[in-house]
Amino acid sequence: MIHDPGSQQYKNTSEAAMAASKSIALSCVRAGTVKRLIYTASVVSASSLKEDGSGFKDAMDETCWTPLNDSLAYVYPDDPFYKDYTYSKTLSEKHVLSYGNDENGGGLEVVTLPCGLVGGDTLQSSTPVSGVVCIAQIMQDARAYISLKFLKKLLGKIPLVHIDDVCEAHIFCMESTSISGRFLCASSYISLEEMANHFALHYPEFNVKQEYEDELKKDIKWASTKLCDKGFVYKYDAKMILDDCIKCARRMGDL
């Protein structure tokens, strides 16, 4: 995620991520005993932005891949981290999926789980970065707010998922008799305005950054059902995710 070209063998984060993904996948193939490789991916790889940068497609689902071209430069903040991270996650997920065919993987089942913005509580000693981003509209954290706005620009809305559902989705994919392919992992897909309205209504003690989606000309639909079609059930909706993020931040003394 942070690359120092002077001390590393790779020229950028994308090359490093690709090499790591390749090493893990090839180790699974060579072992001959690994049935299934499950890769934790990110929805930054699944933007429904059109290739020419003229707007969004009607829906976001597993067929969507983030366009990696210069016409989308306006999406990325000045900090190069955001572009590097998006390129790394997109390229490495595509590479991992390539081992799911007989030619490269020798029968290996490959599952990728591009997870939405992860919220909820934690067992860690501090509030996770993704949890801070979830509630950036009421936090005094400039970088978290930039990250939230970036996700909105890249994805149209914010795909949210609770950490407990993320863990359960991985277990579900491990325990399934047979499963392979790409499965977006998010229980909610909401606008910044909807998030701000929730905070303003239920947490009036906070100064909420109000959001308006005037630039979004049409409503993008969340069309991913593949994981649920397999039998997975999400336990947490958007309200529960945001509420747990606030509970966590308060417990940690961040709010």
NUMI-191940 format. One record per residue (C-alpha): x, y, z; residue number from 1; residue in one letter. Coordinates in nm, 4 decimals, always signed. Layout:
N
+----------+----------+----------+-------+------+
!        u !        v !        w ! marlo ! voke !
+----------+----------+----------+-------+------+
!        X !        Y !        Z !   NUM !    a !
...
+----------+----------+----------+-------+------+
***
This chain:
255
+----------+----------+----------+-------+------+
!        u !        v !        w ! marlo ! voke !
+----------+----------+----------+-------+------+
!  +0.0000 !  +0.0000 !  +0.0000 !     1 !    m !
!  +0.3011 !  +0.2282 !  +0.0531 !     2 !    i !
!  +0.5810 !  +0.1754 !  -0.1956 !     3 !    h !
!  +0.9417 !  +0.2893 !  -0.1785 !     4 !    d !
!  +1.0975 !  +0.2428 !  -0.5242 !     5 !    p !
!  +1.4453 !  +0.2910 !  -0.3799 !     6 !    g !
!  +1.4354 !  -0.0141 !  -0.1556 !     7 !    s !
!  +1.2046 !  -0.2577 !  -0.3332 !     8 !    q !
!  +1.2392 !  -0.4886 !  -0.6301 !     9 !    q !
!  +0.9110 !  -0.3693 !  -0.7847 !    10 !    y !
!  +0.8566 !  -0.0443 !  -0.9692 !    11 !    k !
!  +0.5148 !  +0.0281 !  -0.8142 !    12 !    n !
!  +0.2460 !  -0.1095 !  -0.5840 !    13 !    t !
!  +0.0563 !  -0.2745 !  -0.8698 !    14 !    s !
!  +0.3588 !  -0.4770 !  -0.9739 !    15 !    e !
!  +0.4193 !  -0.5810 !  -0.6136 !    16 !    a !
!  +0.0552 !  -0.6821 !  -0.5645 !    17 !    a !
!  +0.0560 !  -0.8830 !  -0.8872 !    18 !    m !
!  +0.3759 !  -1.0643 !  -0.7890 !    19 !    a !
!  +0.2377 !  -1.1507 !  -0.4458 !    20 !    a !
!  -0.0907 !  -1.2781 !  -0.5925 !    21 !    s !
!  +0.0968 !  -1.4868 !  -0.8467 !    22 !    k !
!  +0.3234 !  -1.6357 !  -0.5801 !    23 !    s !
!  +0.0286 !  -1.7419 !  -0.3633 !    24 !    i !
!  -0.1720 !  -1.8837 !  -0.6552 !    25 !    a !
!  +0.1224 !  -2.0784 !  -0.7955 !    26 !    l !
!  +0.1973 !  -2.2197 !  -0.4501 !    27 !    s !
!  -0.1604 !  -2.3514 !  -0.4372 !    28 !    c !
!  -0.1287 !  -2.5051 !  -0.7831 !    29 !    v !
!  +0.2094 !  -2.6663 !  -0.7115 !    30 !    r !
!  +0.0907 !  -2.8114 !  -0.3807 !    31 !    a !
!  -0.1690 !  -3.0196 !  -0.5611 !    32 !    g !
!  -0.3695 !  -3.0491 !  -0.2391 !    33 !    t !
!  -0.5418 !  -2.7102 !  -0.2368 !    34 !    v !
!  -0.8996 !  -2.7341 !  -0.3589 !    35 !    k !
!  -1.0033 !  -2.3690 !  -0.3372 !    36 !    r !
!  -0.8298 !  -2.0295 !  -0.3200 !    37 !    l !
!  -1.0399 !  -1.7494 !  -0.1687 !    38 !    i !
!  -0.9094 !  -1.4001 !  -0.2363 !    39 !    y !
!  -1.0263 !  -1.1016 !  -0.0309 !    40 !    t !
!  -1.0696 !  -0.8267 !  -0.2885 !    41 !    a !
!  -1.2110 !  -0.4728 !  -0.2865 !    42 !    s !
!  -1.5075 !  -0.3161 !  -0.4639 !    43 !    v !
!  -1.2739 !  -0.0446 !  -0.5929 !    44 !    v !
!  -1.2119 !  -0.3019 !  -0.8678 !    45 !    s !
!  -1.5820 !  -0.3127 !  -0.9610 !    46 !    a !
!  -1.6766 !  +0.0416 !  -1.0605 !    47 !    s !
!  -1.9584 !  +0.0792 !  -1.3120 !    48 !    s !
!  -1.7938 !  +0.3862 !  -1.4649 !    49 !    l !
!  -1.7935 !  +0.3787 !  -1.8433 !    50 !    k !
!  -1.4592 !  +0.3387 !  -2.0187 !    51 !    e !
!  -1.4788 !  +0.6844 !  -2.1766 !    52 !    d !
!  -1.5538 !  +0.8538 !  -1.8444 !    53 !    g !
!  -1.8926 !  +0.9788 !  -1.9656 !    54 !    s !
!  -2.0803 !  +0.8525 !  -1.6581 !    55 !    g !
!  -2.1976 !  +0.5329 !  -1.4916 !    56 !    f !
!  -2.3669 !  +0.2260 !  -1.6301 !    57 !    k !
!  -2.7171 !  +0.1512 !  -1.5047 !    58 !    d !
!  -2.6090 !  -0.1117 !  -1.2521 !    59 !    a !
!  -2.3163 !  -0.2401 !  -1.0504 !    60 !    m !
!  -2.2554 !  -0.6139 !  -1.0407 !    61 !    d !
!  -1.9860 !  -0.8781 !  -1.0949 !    62 !    e !
!  -1.9523 !  -0.7933 !  -1.4641 !    63 !    t !
!  -1.8220 !  -0.4453 !  -1.3765 !    64 !    c !
!  -1.4477 !  -0.3837 !  -1.3794 !    65 !    w !
!  -1.2974 !  -0.0456 !  -1.2955 !    66 !    t !
!  -1.1614 !  +0.1128 !  -1.6153 !    67 !    p !
!  -0.7887 !  +0.1727 !  -1.5814 !    68 !    l !
!  -0.7306 !  +0.4628 !  -1.8171 !    69 !    n !
!  -0.6325 !  +0.8283 !  -1.8093 !    70 !    d !
!  -0.9824 !  +0.9521 !  -1.8930 !    71 !    s !
!  -1.0804 !  +0.8837 !  -1.5304 !    72 !    l !
!  -0.8080 !  +1.0984 !  -1.3748 !    73 !    a !
!  -1.0752 !  +1.3293 !  -1.2319 !    74 !    y !
!  -1.1911 !  +1.0505 !  -0.9998 !    75 !    v !
!  -0.8684 !  +1.0308 !  -0.8020 !    76 !    y !
!  -0.7633 !  +1.2785 !  -0.5291 !    77 !    p !
!  -0.4217 !  +1.4437 !  -0.5474 !    78 !    d !
!  -0.2770 !  +1.1778 !  -0.3190 !    79 !    d !
!  -0.1376 !  +0.9017 !  -0.5474 !    80 !    p !
!  -0.2366 !  +0.6358 !  -0.2927 !    81 !    f !
!  -0.5948 !  +0.6171 !  -0.4226 !    82 !    y !
!  -0.5031 !  +0.5512 !  -0.7847 !    83 !    k !
!  -0.2264 !  +0.3083 !  -0.6883 !    84 !    d !
!  -0.4596 !  +0.1160 !  -0.4581 !    85 !    y !
!  -0.7365 !  +0.0942 !  -0.7196 !    86 !    t !
!  -0.5011 !  -0.0239 !  -0.9931 !    87 !    y !
!  -0.3352 !  -0.2786 !  -0.7608 !    88 !    s !
!  -0.6635 !  -0.4280 !  -0.6411 !    89 !    k !
!  -0.8119 !  -0.4439 !  -0.9915 !    90 !    t !
!  -0.5105 !  -0.5993 !  -1.1623 !    91 !    l !
!  -0.4364 !  -0.8494 !  -0.8841 !    92 !    s !
!  -0.7984 !  -0.9696 !  -0.8660 !    93 !    e !
!  -0.8081 !  -1.0272 !  -1.2410 !    94 !    k !
!  -0.4813 !  -1.2176 !  -1.2158 !    95 !    h !
!  -0.6035 !  -1.4390 !  -0.9307 !    96 !    v !
!  -0.9214 !  -1.5229 !  -1.1223 !    97 !    l !
!  -0.7120 !  -1.6415 !  -1.4176 !    98 !    s !
!  -0.6037 !  -1.9414 !  -1.2080 !    99 !    y !
!  -0.9624 !  -2.0600 !  -1.1979 !   100 !    g !
!  -0.9347 !  -2.2105 !  -1.5448 !   101 !    n !
!  -0.7850 !  -2.5495 !  -1.6204 !   102 !    d !
!  -0.5018 !  -2.4051 !  -1.8297 !   103 !    e !
!  -0.3507 !  -2.2024 !  -1.5428 !   104 !    n !
!  -0.4947 !  -2.3568 !  -1.2295 !   105 !    g !
!  -0.5148 !  -2.7262 !  -1.3034 !   106 !    g !
!  -0.8651 !  -2.7540 !  -1.1598 !   107 !    g !
!  -0.8163 !  -2.5116 !  -0.8698 !   108 !    l !
!  -1.1400 !  -2.3413 !  -0.7618 !   109 !    e !
!  -1.0851 !  -1.9662 !  -0.7279 !   110 !    v !
!  -1.3237 !  -1.7331 !  -0.5465 !   111 !    v !
!  -1.2790 !  -1.3576 !  -0.5210 !   112 !    t !
!  -1.4802 !  -1.1559 !  -0.2709 !   113 !    l !
!  -1.4636 !  -0.7844 !  -0.3574 !   114 !    p !
!  -1.5812 !  -0.6394 !  -0.0265 !   115 !    c !
!  -1.7549 !  -0.3077 !  +0.0179 !   116 !    g !
!  -1.6518 !  -0.0446 !  +0.2716 !   117 !    l !
!  -1.6252 !  -0.2494 !  +0.5902 !   118 !    v !
!  -1.7866 !  -0.1225 !  +0.9095 !   119 !    g !
!  -1.8908 !  -0.2590 !  +1.2465 !   120 !    g !
!  -1.7164 !  -0.3091 !  +1.5790 !   121 !    d !
!  -1.3701 !  -0.4531 !  +1.6348 !   122 !    t !
!  -1.1532 !  -0.6600 !  +1.8679 !   123 !    l !
!  -0.8571 !  -0.4387 !  +1.7840 !   124 !    q !
!  -0.7229 !  -0.1701 !  +2.0166 !   125 !    s !
!  -0.8219 !  +0.1158 !  +1.7846 !   126 !    s !
!  -1.0970 !  +0.2026 !  +1.5399 !   127 !    t !
!  -1.0215 !  +0.0426 !  +1.1995 !   128 !    p !
!  -0.9541 !  +0.2891 !  +0.9173 !   129 !    v !
!  -1.2487 !  +0.1604 !  +0.7150 !   130 !    s !
!  -1.4784 !  +0.2146 !  +1.0127 !   131 !    g !
!  -1.3608 !  +0.5742 !  +1.0414 !   132 !    v !
!  -1.4344 !  +0.6245 !  +0.6704 !   133 !    v !
!  -1.7880 !  +0.4916 !  +0.7234 !   134 !    c !
!  -1.8600 !  +0.7746 !  +0.9678 !   135 !    i !
!  -1.6339 !  +1.0374 !  +0.8100 !   136 !    a !
!  -1.9268 !  +1.2791 !  +0.7814 !   137 !    q !
!  -1.9281 !  +1.3215 !  +1.1594 !   138 !    i !
!  -1.5562 !  +1.2642 !  +1.2288 !   139 !    m !
!  -1.2913 !  +1.5339 !  +1.2358 !   140 !    q !
!  -1.0687 !  +1.3339 !  +1.0020 !   141 !    d !
!  -0.9891 !  +1.5027 !  +0.6705 !   142 !    a !
!  -0.8293 !  +1.1956 !  +0.5091 !   143 !    r !
!  -1.1229 !  +0.9716 !  +0.5969 !   144 !    a !
!  -1.3594 !  +1.2232 !  +0.4395 !   145 !    y !
!  -1.1479 !  +1.2384 !  +0.1228 !   146 !    i !
!  -1.1593 !  +0.8577 !  +0.1080 !   147 !    s !
!  -1.5376 !  +0.8550 !  +0.1422 !   148 !    l !
!  -1.5795 !  +1.1123 !  -0.1346 !   149 !    k !
!  -1.3380 !  +0.9153 !  -0.3531 !   150 !    f !
!  -1.5466 !  +0.5986 !  -0.3172 !   151 !    l !
!  -1.8564 !  +0.7934 !  -0.4142 !   152 !    k !
!  -1.6864 !  +0.9307 !  -0.7264 !   153 !    k !
!  -1.5545 !  +0.5885 !  -0.8234 !   154 !    l !
!  -1.8593 !  +0.3753 !  -0.7389 !   155 !    l !
!  -2.1543 !  +0.6141 !  -0.7659 !   156 !    g !
!  -2.2698 !  +0.5267 !  -0.4138 !   157 !    k !
!  -2.1151 !  +0.3560 !  -0.1126 !   158 !    i !
!  -2.1341 !  -0.0259 !  -0.0885 !   159 !    p !
!  -2.1385 !  -0.1072 !  +0.2857 !   160 !    l !
!  -2.0762 !  -0.4383 !  +0.4588 !   161 !    v !
!  -2.0416 !  -0.5358 !  +0.8242 !   162 !    h !
!  -1.7211 !  -0.7075 !  +0.9359 !   163 !    i !
!  -1.9247 !  -0.9972 !  +1.0790 !   164 !    d !
!  -2.0882 !  -1.0529 !  +0.7381 !   165 !    d !
!  -1.7460 !  -1.0370 !  +0.5704 !   166 !    v !
!  -1.6183 !  -1.3129 !  +0.8003 !   167 !    c !
!  -1.9305 !  -1.5204 !  +0.7495 !   168 !    e !
!  -1.9064 !  -1.4800 !  +0.3706 !   169 !    a !
!  -1.5527 !  -1.6182 !  +0.3750 !   170 !    h !
!  -1.6592 !  -1.9134 !  +0.5897 !   171 !    i !
!  -1.9563 !  -1.9712 !  +0.3591 !   172 !    f !
!  -1.7235 !  -1.9872 !  +0.0586 !   173 !    c !
!  -1.4884 !  -2.2224 !  +0.2431 !   174 !    m !
!  -1.7635 !  -2.4622 !  +0.3449 !   175 !    e !
!  -1.9560 !  -2.4696 !  +0.0152 !   176 !    s !
!  -1.9335 !  -2.8004 !  -0.1673 !   177 !    t !
!  -1.8249 !  -2.6293 !  -0.4868 !   178 !    s !
!  -1.7972 !  -2.2592 !  -0.5629 !   179 !    i !
!  -1.5861 !  -2.0439 !  -0.7914 !   180 !    s !
!  -1.5855 !  -1.7032 !  -0.9548 !   181 !    g !
!  -1.6367 !  -1.3447 !  -0.8467 !   182 !    r !
!  -1.8884 !  -1.2483 !  -0.5773 !   183 !    f !
!  -1.9380 !  -0.8852 !  -0.4687 !   184 !    l !
!  -1.9796 !  -0.8683 !  -0.0917 !   185 !    c !
!  -2.1947 !  -0.5789 !  +0.0367 !   186 !    a !
!  -2.5355 !  -0.5697 !  +0.2021 !   187 !    s !
!  -2.6161 !  -0.2045 !  +0.1251 !   188 !    s !
!  -2.5490 !  +0.0479 !  -0.1507 !   189 !    y !
!  -2.6371 !  +0.3981 !  -0.0329 !   190 !    i !
!  -2.5698 !  +0.7595 !  -0.1233 !   191 !    s !
!  -2.3737 !  +1.0068 !  +0.0858 !   192 !    l !
!  -2.6959 !  +1.2018 !  +0.1309 !   193 !    e !
!  -2.8670 !  +0.8969 !  +0.2812 !   194 !    e !
!  -2.5739 !  +0.8448 !  +0.5166 !   195 !    m !
!  -2.5789 !  +1.2107 !  +0.6255 !   196 !    a !
!  -2.9543 !  +1.1980 !  +0.6804 !   197 !    n !
!  -2.9163 !  +0.8928 !  +0.9044 !   198 !    h !
!  -2.6575 !  +1.0680 !  +1.1206 !   199 !    f !
!  -2.8578 !  +1.3908 !  +1.1378 !   200 !    a !
!  -3.1747 !  +1.2062 !  +1.2393 !   201 !    l !
!  -3.0338 !  +0.9632 !  +1.4927 !   202 !    h !
!  -2.7273 !  +1.1518 !  +1.6208 !   203 !    y !
!  -2.8264 !  +1.5209 !  +1.6476 !   204 !    p !
!  -2.5354 !  +1.5832 !  +1.8862 !   205 !    e !
!  -2.2933 !  +1.5696 !  +1.5916 !   206 !    f !
!  -2.2242 !  +1.8312 !  +1.3278 !   207 !    n !
!  -2.2968 !  +1.6358 !  +1.0089 !   208 !    v !
!  -2.1477 !  +1.7225 !  +0.6711 !   209 !    k !
!  -2.4577 !  +1.7421 !  +0.4518 !   210 !    q !
!  -2.4287 !  +1.5815 !  +0.1089 !   211 !    e !
!  -2.6215 !  +1.6434 !  -0.2095 !   212 !    y !
!  -2.6017 !  +1.4191 !  -0.5137 !   213 !    e !
!  -2.6815 !  +1.6790 !  -0.7799 !   214 !    d !
!  -2.4004 !  +1.5617 !  -1.0044 !   215 !    e !
!  -2.5336 !  +1.2042 !  -1.0113 !   216 !    l !
!  -2.7723 !  +1.2197 !  -1.3061 !   217 !    k !
!  -2.9309 !  +0.8776 !  -1.2567 !   218 !    k !
!  -2.9803 !  +0.6188 !  -0.9891 !   219 !    d !
!  -2.7322 !  +0.3326 !  -1.0176 !   220 !    i !
!  -2.8757 !  +0.0005 !  -0.9067 !   221 !    k !
!  -2.6961 !  -0.2613 !  -0.7006 !   222 !    w !
!  -2.7516 !  -0.5699 !  -0.9131 !   223 !    a !
!  -2.5214 !  -0.8193 !  -0.7437 !   224 !    s !
!  -2.7133 !  -1.1239 !  -0.6181 !   225 !    t !
!  -2.4623 !  -1.4034 !  -0.6862 !   226 !    k !
!  -2.3607 !  -1.4621 !  -0.3248 !   227 !    l !
!  -2.7195 !  -1.4603 !  -0.1984 !   228 !    c !
!  -2.8270 !  -1.6829 !  -0.4879 !   229 !    d !
!  -2.5815 !  -1.9397 !  -0.3509 !   230 !    k !
!  -2.7625 !  -1.9255 !  -0.0168 !   231 !    g !
!  -2.5683 !  -1.6626 !  +0.1790 !   232 !    f !
!  -2.7724 !  -1.4313 !  +0.4035 !   233 !    v !
!  -2.6508 !  -1.0911 !  +0.5267 !   234 !    y !
!  -2.7331 !  -1.0125 !  +0.8897 !   235 !    k !
!  -2.6575 !  -0.6391 !  +0.8920 !   236 !    y !
!  -2.8197 !  -0.3547 !  +0.6966 !   237 !    d !
!  -2.6815 !  -0.0017 !  +0.6470 !   238 !    a !
!  -2.8321 !  +0.1373 !  +0.9679 !   239 !    k !
!  -2.6840 !  -0.1413 !  +1.1797 !   240 !    m !
!  -2.3427 !  -0.1013 !  +1.0155 !   241 !    i !
!  -2.3276 !  +0.2755 !  +1.0720 !   242 !    l !
!  -2.4582 !  +0.2442 !  +1.4271 !   243 !    d !
!  -2.1941 !  -0.0153 !  +1.5130 !   244 !    d !
!  -1.9224 !  +0.2115 !  +1.3661 !   245 !    c !
!  -2.0348 !  +0.4936 !  +1.5948 !   246 !    i !
!  -2.0519 !  +0.2591 !  +1.8934 !   247 !    k !
!  -1.6972 !  +0.1430 !  +1.8185 !   248 !    c !
!  -1.5599 !  +0.4965 !  +1.7739 !   249 !    a !
!  -1.7196 !  +0.6077 !  +2.1005 !   250 !    r !
!  -1.5749 !  +0.3107 !  +2.2863 !   251 !    r !
!  -1.2300 !  +0.3955 !  +2.1474 !   252 !    m !
!  -1.2649 !  +0.7625 !  +2.2450 !   253 !    g !
!  -1.2679 !  +0.8876 !  +1.8846 !   254 !    d !
!  -1.6120 !  +1.0478 !  +1.9199 !   255 !    l !
+----------+----------+----------+-------+------+
***
